[in-house]
Amino acid sequence: MIVGHHEQQAGVAAVRRLVLVDDHRMFAEALALTLSHQPDLRVVDRCCAGEPDLVTRTAAARPDVVVIDVEPLGSAAAEVVSALLAVQPGVRIVVLTGSRDRAQLVDAVRAGAVGWLTKGCTAADLLAAVRGVCRGEASLSPADLGVVLGALRAEVDPGARRADPLAVLSRQERRVLAELVDGARGAQIAAALGVSTGTVRTHMNKLFGKLGVHSRLEAVRVARTAGMRPRVAADGYPDGRN
């Protein structure tokens, strides 16, 4: 009788649509099977992170929640999270990953992810996170929340900026700045990062604003003062571009 009562309550609850994004097919299938046993959750699609039409395909599925492994995306993780939110406003992004990269964590949350779990979590942890974000909650461990808050505090704390002026930059913005220090131009930076020249311009405008500069030369000067040096190639010259 008790089980039937709970099933009836779950039956009238809103069914949340989920898209799973994970490059490990067996893991994604096992996860989909686990979630499919929940009366209030429905997996409507499974994708790989590297699919060229990931964003449009996900939008077509009209999910309430996207559970995504950002580790295969590397430095493009934040860009993908932003793109998913842009085409599906209101979707909740929950990261489920093996990544321990703190910069990736901060970038993903800054881009709009509302949950971050490692693949060592239990099924109950994931279910709680998915249901929590659907109620408007965030799902971050105390340690991960501390990392995110520390990064955000560095962006607004003048003392932190003086100690490390580059701390306010996202990982992708740091990569763009490193290319600038190497002497690269727009098209070269785009090729090195695997993004469009328009994306490079966006990153440059953001890093200029965060560093309080107005030109490439000023940005490079700040970077050099902070200890960033040109990367030296095997021939002894800075990457062959200066």
Summary of the structure (lengths in Angstrom):
residues: 242
radius of gyration: 20.8
end to end distance: 76.2
largest distance: 77.1
contacts: 723
relative contact order: 0.09
helix: 57%
strand: 12%
